[in-house]
Amino acid sequence: MRDRSFGPVVVLGLAAGTLAAVAGSRDWVEVEAQGPDEALLQAWWTASPGLAQMPLSGALGLVVLACWGVLLVTRGRWRRVVAVAGTVASLGLVATWVTALVDLQDRVVERLDPSGAAFGDPTWTTWFWVAAPAALLAVATFAVAVRRAPRWPAMGSRYDAPTRRPDAESPAQTPVQDRDPTAVWKALDEGRDPTRDPAP
């Protein structure tokens, strides 16, 4: 019986990885300042790229996407191995988000203090809140993949390397004398080598 979880799980997994990768490249914390301090704060913010980001989240999001790509082109037990690796990367996304929740705002404040600008309390951006469900969804989809991936449909056999049965005789192995003489002369007349042409 065909496992119908394949399509929905893969789509959700790819969406989770994409959201995690994008969110990880955006600021998770923002601060505001008033009056002349706003320009000073903006200059300091520009001079400190990645100050309010968690780059590890973006990197793990790309790993999640890569795992889904590999899972789609593998089969059987290897799929389960890749799914386990994806689960570990997804758990890393959760851990990164929790780490940010605990101390990212404090780190931003600590770095901005020397700027001399009077800024308000740091707040979480939308990307911070997007990263949380993306991480959880990534864990959930890989958890399903670990259990069901070996039963999911595999990529078509036309993408596999060509194989030949041991008992199959190739055209080149067919003796010329065993072929139809008419076909041999016809091949010669057309400028083809009858010893290399497929048997008629």
Backbone as numpy.savetxt, mean C-alpha at the origin, in Angstrom:
# Nx Ny Nz CAx CAy CAz Cx Cy Cz
-17.30 -22.34 -2.13 -18.14 -21.13 -2.13 -17.27 -19.89 -2.13
-17.60 -18.94 -2.97 -16.80 -17.73 -3.10 -16.94 -16.84 -1.88
-15.79 -16.33 -1.41 -15.77 -15.43 -0.25 -16.04 -14.01 -0.74
-17.20 -13.47 -0.39 -17.59 -12.15 -0.88 -16.98 -11.01 -0.08
-16.17 -11.31 0.90 -15.55 -10.25 1.69 -14.37 -9.62 0.96
-13.90 -10.25 -0.10 -12.70 -9.79 -0.80 -12.79 -8.33 -1.24
-13.77 -8.01 -2.07 -13.89 -6.65 -2.61 -14.03 -5.58 -1.55
-15.02 -5.68 -0.67 -15.21 -4.64 0.35 -14.01 -4.46 1.26
-13.38 -5.56 1.68 -12.24 -5.45 2.59 -11.05 -4.77 1.91
-10.79 -5.14 0.66 -9.67 -4.53 -0.05 -9.91 -3.03 -0.26
-11.12 -2.68 -0.66 -11.43 -1.26 -0.88 -11.28 -0.46 0.42
-11.83 -0.99 1.51 -11.72 -0.30 2.80 -10.27 -0.23 3.26
-9.52 -1.30 3.03 -8.12 -1.30 3.43 -7.30 -0.28 2.67
-7.53 -0.19 1.37 -6.82 0.81 0.56 -7.22 2.22 0.97
-8.50 2.43 1.27 -8.96 3.74 1.72 -8.30 4.12 3.05
-8.21 3.15 3.96 -7.58 3.42 5.25 -6.11 3.78 5.09
-5.40 3.03 4.25 -3.99 3.32 4.02 -3.77 4.67 3.38
-4.64 5.02 2.43 -4.52 6.32 1.76 -4.76 7.46 2.74
-5.82 7.34 3.54 -6.12 8.38 4.54 -4.98 8.52 5.55
-4.44 7.39 6.00 -3.35 7.43 6.97 -2.11 8.10 6.37
-1.80 7.78 5.11 -0.62 8.36 4.47 -0.78 9.87 4.28
-1.98 10.29 3.86 -2.22 11.72 3.64 -2.24 12.48 4.97
-2.96 11.92 5.94 -3.04 12.59 7.25 -1.67 12.70 7.91
-0.83 11.70 7.71 0.49 11.72 8.31 1.41 12.79 7.74
1.05 13.33 6.58 1.87 14.38 5.97 1.31 15.78 6.24
0.28 15.86 7.08 -0.34 17.15 7.40 -0.11 17.49 8.88
-0.32 18.76 9.21 -0.19 19.20 10.60 -1.32 18.62 11.45
-0.97 18.15 12.63 -1.98 17.62 13.56 -2.30 18.63 14.66
-1.48 19.63 14.79 -1.68 20.65 15.82 -1.60 22.02 15.17
-2.43 22.95 15.64 -2.37 24.33 15.16 -2.45 25.29 16.34
-1.84 26.44 16.17 -1.88 27.48 17.19 -2.19 28.81 16.52
-2.75 29.73 17.28 -3.12 31.04 16.74 -2.51 32.13 17.60
-2.27 33.26 16.96 -1.75 34.44 17.66 -2.48 35.66 17.13
-2.45 36.74 17.88 -3.17 37.96 17.52 -2.18 39.09 17.22
-2.62 40.01 16.35 -1.84 41.21 16.08 -0.48 40.92 15.49
0.54 41.69 15.92 1.89 41.53 15.37 2.50 40.16 15.67
2.01 39.54 16.73 2.54 38.22 17.06 2.16 37.17 16.03
1.11 37.43 15.25 0.67 36.46 14.25 1.74 36.28 13.17
2.32 37.40 12.71 3.37 37.32 11.69 4.61 36.63 12.24
4.95 36.93 13.49 6.11 36.31 14.11 5.91 34.81 14.27
4.71 34.44 14.68 4.41 33.03 14.84 4.44 32.31 13.50
3.90 32.95 12.47 3.87 32.34 11.15 5.28 32.13 10.61
6.14 33.11 10.84 7.53 32.98 10.38 8.23 31.82 11.08
8.01 31.71 12.39 8.62 30.63 13.15 8.07 29.28 12.70
6.78 29.23 12.44 6.11 28.00 12.00 6.67 27.55 10.65
6.87 28.52 9.75 7.41 28.21 8.42 8.85 27.72 8.51
9.60 28.25 9.46 11.00 27.85 9.62 11.15 26.50 10.30
10.06 25.94 10.77 10.11 24.64 11.46 9.17 23.64 10.80
9.48 23.21 9.57 8.60 22.26 8.88 8.48 20.95 9.65
7.27 20.43 9.68 7.04 19.18 10.38 6.91 19.33 11.88
6.88 20.57 12.35 6.79 20.82 13.79 5.58 20.16 14.42
4.45 20.21 13.74 3.20 19.69 14.30 2.75 18.41 13.61
3.69 17.70 13.03 3.35 16.49 12.29 3.91 15.25 12.98
3.41 14.10 12.54 3.94 12.79 12.96 4.33 12.05 11.68
5.53 12.29 11.17 5.96 11.69 9.90 5.87 10.17 9.89
6.05 9.54 11.05 5.97 8.08 11.10 4.60 7.58 10.66
3.57 8.36 10.96 2.22 7.96 10.55 2.10 7.91 9.03
2.66 8.91 8.36 2.62 8.90 6.91 3.39 7.74 6.31
4.56 7.44 6.90 5.38 6.33 6.41 4.66 5.00 6.60
4.05 4.82 7.75 3.32 3.57 8.01 2.10 3.45 7.11
1.48 4.58 6.78 0.36 4.55 5.84 0.79 4.02 4.48
1.99 4.41 4.04 2.51 3.91 2.78 2.83 2.41 2.87
3.30 1.97 4.04 3.56 0.54 4.23 2.25 -0.25 4.13
1.19 0.31 4.73 -0.12 -0.35 4.66 -0.56 -0.49 3.20
-0.41 0.56 2.42 -0.78 0.50 1.00 0.07 -0.53 0.27
1.36 -0.56 0.57 2.25 -1.53 -0.08 1.84 -2.96 0.26
1.45 -3.19 1.50 1.02 -4.53 1.90 -0.22 -4.98 1.14
-1.14 -4.07 0.93 -2.33 -4.42 0.15 -1.95 -4.74 -1.29
-1.00 -3.97 -1.83 -0.56 -4.24 -3.20 0.07 -5.62 -3.33
0.92 -5.98 -2.37 1.57 -7.29 -2.40 0.54 -8.39 -2.17
-0.39 -8.16 -1.27 -1.40 -9.17 -0.97 -2.23 -9.52 -2.20
-2.48 -8.54 -3.04 -3.31 -8.77 -4.22 -2.61 -9.65 -5.26
-1.28 -9.66 -5.28 -0.57 -10.43 -6.31 0.03 -11.72 -5.77
-0.23 -12.04 -4.52 0.27 -13.29 -3.95 -0.90 -14.26 -3.74
-0.57 -15.46 -3.29 -1.60 -16.47 -3.10 -1.35 -17.28 -1.83
-2.38 -17.96 -1.38 -2.26 -18.93 -0.30 -1.68 -18.38 0.98
-0.71 -19.11 1.52 -0.15 -18.76 2.82 0.62 -17.45 2.79
1.21 -17.12 1.63 1.95 -15.88 1.54 1.04 -14.68 1.79
-0.20 -14.81 1.39 -1.15 -13.74 1.66 -1.32 -13.52 3.16
-1.36 -14.60 3.89 -1.52 -14.48 5.34 -0.29 -13.82 5.96
0.89 -14.16 5.46 2.13 -13.54 5.96 2.11 -12.04 5.72
1.71 -11.64 4.50 1.64 -10.21 4.18 0.58 -9.52 5.02
-0.55 -10.20 5.24 -1.62 -9.63 6.05 -1.15 -9.40 7.49
-0.35 -10.32 8.02 0.19 -10.14 9.37 1.12 -8.93 9.41
1.96 -8.79 8.38 2.85 -7.63 8.32 2.04 -6.33 8.24
0.95 -6.35 7.48 0.09 -5.17 7.39 -0.58 -4.86 8.72
-0.93 -5.91 9.46 -1.53 -5.70 10.77 -0.55 -5.03 11.72
0.71 -5.45 11.68 1.74 -4.83 12.52 1.90 -3.35 12.17
1.94 -3.05 10.86 2.06 -1.65 10.44 0.84 -0.84 10.89
-0.34 -1.44 10.82 -1.56 -0.75 11.23 -1.57 -0.48 12.74
-1.08 -1.45 13.50 -0.97 -1.23 14.95 0.04 -0.11 15.24
1.05 -0.01 14.39 1.99 1.10 14.51 1.31 2.44 14.29
0.35 2.47 13.37 -0.43 3.70 13.15 -1.20 4.09 14.42
-1.82 3.10 15.05 -2.56 3.37 16.28 -1.62 3.89 17.36
-0.45 3.24 17.50 0.51 3.66 18.52 1.01 5.07 18.26
1.22 5.41 17.00 1.68 6.75 16.64 0.64 7.79 17.01
-0.62 7.48 16.75 -1.70 8.42 17.07 -1.80 8.62 18.59
-1.71 7.54 19.35 -1.77 7.64 20.81 -0.60 8.46 21.34
0.58 8.26 20.77 1.76 9.03 21.17 1.54 10.51 20.92
0.96 10.84 19.77 0.67 12.23 19.46 -0.34 12.81 20.44
-1.34 12.03 20.78 -2.36 12.48 21.71 -1.74 12.84 23.07
-0.74 12.08 23.46 -0.14 12.27 24.78 0.78 13.49 24.83
1.64 13.65 23.81 2.65 14.70 23.98 2.92 15.61 22.79
2.21 15.47 21.68 2.52 16.32 20.52 2.25 17.79 20.79
1.14 18.12 21.43 0.85 19.52 21.74 1.92 20.12 22.65
2.36 19.37 23.64 3.41 19.86 24.54 4.71 20.11 23.79
5.02 19.23 22.86 6.25 19.42 22.08 6.17 20.67 21.21
4.99 20.91 20.63 4.82 22.11 19.81 5.00 23.37 20.66
4.38 23.39 21.82 4.49 24.55 22.71 5.95 24.76 23.12
6.63 23.68 23.44 8.03 23.78 23.85 8.90 24.35 22.75
8.62 23.95 21.52 9.41 24.47 20.40 9.07 25.91 20.07
7.83 26.32 20.31 7.41 27.69 19.95 7.77 28.72 21.01
8.00 28.29 22.21 8.29 29.24 23.29 9.43 30.20 22.96
10.54 29.75 22.37 11.63 30.68 22.06 11.29 31.71 20.99
10.16 31.54 20.30 9.81 32.48 19.23 9.46 33.86 19.76
9.06 33.95 21.01 8.69 35.24 21.59 7.28 35.67 21.25
6.55 34.87 20.50 5.17 35.22 20.13 4.22 34.78 21.23
3.18 35.58 21.42 2.13 35.24 22.39 1.03 34.51 21.64
0.95 33.20 21.80 -0.03 32.42 21.06 -1.01 31.76 22.03
-2.14 31.37 21.49 -3.16 30.71 22.30 -2.84 29.24 22.51
-3.76 28.58 23.16 -3.57 27.15 23.41 -3.58 26.36 22.10
-2.72 25.38 21.96 -2.72 24.55 20.74 -4.00 23.73 20.64
-4.45 23.50 19.44 -5.66 22.70 19.21 -5.37 21.65 18.14
-6.18 20.60 18.14 -6.02 19.53 17.16 -6.66 19.94 15.84
-6.01 19.57 14.74 -6.57 19.83 13.42 -7.49 18.68 13.00
-8.17 18.88 11.89 -9.05 17.83 11.36 -8.26 16.58 11.01
-7.01 16.76 10.53 -6.21 15.61 10.11 -5.87 14.70 11.28
-5.75 15.28 12.45 -5.50 14.45 13.63 -6.67 13.50 13.87
-7.88 14.03 13.73 -9.06 13.21 13.96 -9.33 12.24 12.80
-8.85 12.58 11.61 -8.98 11.66 10.47 -8.04 10.47 10.65
-6.86 10.72 11.22 -5.85 9.67 11.37 -6.33 8.55 12.29
-7.13 8.88 13.28 -7.58 7.86 14.25 -8.45 6.79 13.60
-9.57 7.15 12.95 -10.37 6.09 12.31 -9.63 5.39 11.18
-8.74 6.10 10.50 -7.97 5.46 9.43 -7.11 4.34 10.01
-6.47 4.60 11.14 -5.63 3.58 11.78 -6.46 2.39 12.24
-7.59 2.67 12.86 -8.45 1.59 13.35 -9.02 0.76 12.20
-9.39 1.44 11.12 -9.92 0.73 9.96 -8.84 -0.14 9.32
-7.61 0.36 9.31 -6.51 -0.43 8.76 -6.31 -1.71 9.57
-6.37 -1.59 10.89 -6.23 -2.77 11.74 -7.36 -3.76 11.48
-8.59 -3.25 11.40 -9.75 -4.12 11.21 -9.70 -4.87 9.88
-9.33 -4.17 8.81 -9.31 -4.82 7.50 -8.21 -5.87 7.41
-7.06 -5.59 8.00 -6.00 -6.60 7.97 -6.32 -7.77 8.88
-7.06 -7.51 9.95 -7.48 -8.62 10.82 -8.37 -9.59 10.04
-9.25 -9.05 9.22 -10.08 -9.90 8.36 -9.22 -10.62 7.33
-8.24 -9.88 6.78 -7.38 -10.48 5.75 -6.57 -11.64 6.30
-6.09 -11.53 7.53 -5.31 -12.62 8.13 -6.13 -13.90 8.15
-7.40 -13.76 8.41 -8.27 -14.94 8.53 -8.76 -15.46 7.18
-9.06 -14.55 6.25 -9.74 -14.97 5.02 -8.92 -14.86 3.74
-7.81 -14.15 3.78 -7.05 -13.90 2.55 -6.68 -15.16 1.78
-6.28 -16.26 2.44 -5.94 -17.45 1.65 -7.09 -17.99 0.81
-8.33 -17.66 1.16 -9.48 -18.14 0.40 -9.97 -17.14 -0.64
-9.37 -15.97 -0.65 -9.78 -14.96 -1.63 -9.33 -15.34 -3.03
-10.04 -14.87 -4.07 -9.64 -15.19 -5.44 -8.27 -14.63 -5.76
-7.50 -15.39 -6.55 -6.15 -14.97 -6.92 -6.17 -14.28 -8.28
-5.11 -13.57 -8.56 -4.98 -12.91 -9.86 -5.00 -13.96 -10.95
-5.53 -13.61 -12.13 -5.68 -14.56 -13.22 -4.38 -15.25 -13.58
-4.46 -16.48 -14.04 -3.27 -17.26 -14.38 -2.53 -16.70 -15.58
-3.17 -15.83 -16.34 -2.48 -15.28 -17.51 -1.31 -14.39 -17.10
-1.28 -13.97 -15.83 -0.18 -13.14 -15.34 0.96 -13.98 -14.79
0.78 -15.30 -14.73 1.82 -16.17 -14.22 2.85 -16.46 -15.31
4.04 -16.90 -14.88 5.06 -17.31 -15.83 4.58 -18.55 -16.57
4.81 -18.63 -17.86 4.34 -19.81 -18.61 5.03 -21.08 -18.12
4.25 -22.13 -18.03 4.78 -23.43 -17.60 4.44 -24.46 -18.66
5.19 -25.57 -18.66 4.95 -26.64 -19.63 4.94 -27.96 -18.90
3.96 -28.77 -19.20 3.91 -30.10 -18.59 5.08 -30.94 -19.07
5.65 -31.74 -18.18 6.80 -32.55 -18.58 6.51 -33.48 -19.74
5.23 -33.93 -19.83 4.91 -34.90 -20.88 4.52 -34.22 -22.19
4.48 -32.88 -22.17 4.10 -32.16 -23.39 5.32 -32.01 -24.29
5.21 -32.38 -25.53 6.32 -32.28 -26.46 6.23 -30.97 -27.21
7.29 -30.18 -27.16 7.28 -28.88 -27.83 7.34 -29.08 -29.33
6.87 -28.07 -30.08 6.91 -28.19 -31.55 8.31 -28.41 -32.07
9.30 -27.77 -31.41 10.67 -27.90 -31.90 11.20 -29.32 -31.73
10.58 -30.09 -30.81 11.04 -31.45 -30.56 10.40 -32.46 -31.51
9.39 -32.03 -32.24 8.72 -32.93 -33.17 9.61 -33.13 -34.39
10.04 -34.34 -34.67 10.91 -34.57 -35.84 10.26 -34.09 -37.13
11.08 -33.52 -37.99 10.56 -33.00 -39.26 9.96 -34.13 -40.09
10.61 -35.32 -40.04 10.11 -36.41 -40.87 8.74 -36.91 -40.45
8.31 -36.58 -39.23 7.00 -37.01 -38.76 5.90 -36.01 -39.12
6.28 -34.91 -39.73 5.28 -33.91 -40.09 4.76 -34.16 -41.50
3.69 -33.48 -41.82 3.09 -33.58 -43.15 4.08 -33.00 -44.17
4.52 -33.78 -45.15 5.49 -33.29 -46.14 5.00 -32.03 -46.86
3.72 -31.98 -47.10 3.18 -30.80 -47.78 3.41 -29.55 -46.94
3.21 -29.67 -45.62 3.39 -28.52 -44.73 4.85 -28.10 -44.68
5.76 -29.10 -44.73 7.20 -28.79 -44.70 7.60 -27.99 -45.93
7.14 -28.46 -47.12 7.48 -27.75 -48.35 6.82 -26.37 -48.37
5.64 -26.27 -47.83 4.96 -24.98 -47.80 5.73 -23.98 -46.93
6.24 -24.48 -45.79 7.02 -23.61 -44.91 8.29 -23.13 -45.59
8.98 -24.06 -46.31 10.20 -23.69 -47.02 9.90 -22.67 -48.11
8.77 -22.88 -48.78 8.39 -21.97 -49.86 8.12 -20.57 -49.34
7.63 -20.50 -48.10 7.33 -19.19 -47.50 8.52 -18.59 -46.78
9.66 -19.28 -46.83 10.86 -18.74 -46.21 10.96 -19.00 -44.72
10.18 -19.96 -44.21 10.22 -20.29 -42.79 10.99 -21.58 -42.59
11.57 -21.71 -41.38 12.32 -22.91 -41.03 11.35 -23.95 -40.48
11.10 -25.03 -41.18 10.11 -26.03 -40.72 10.52 -26.73 -39.43
11.83 -26.68 -39.10 12.28 -27.32 -37.85 11.94 -26.47 -36.63
11.58 -25.21 -36.85 11.25 -24.34 -35.75 9.75 -23.98 -35.70
9.04 -24.26 -36.77 7.63 -23.95 -36.82 6.84 -24.99 -36.03
5.71 -24.58 -35.46 4.84 -25.55 -34.76 4.38 -26.62 -35.71
4.22 -27.78 -35.19 3.73 -28.88 -36.01 2.30 -28.59 -36.44
1.91 -28.95 -37.67 0.55 -28.68 -38.14 -0.45 -29.55 -37.42
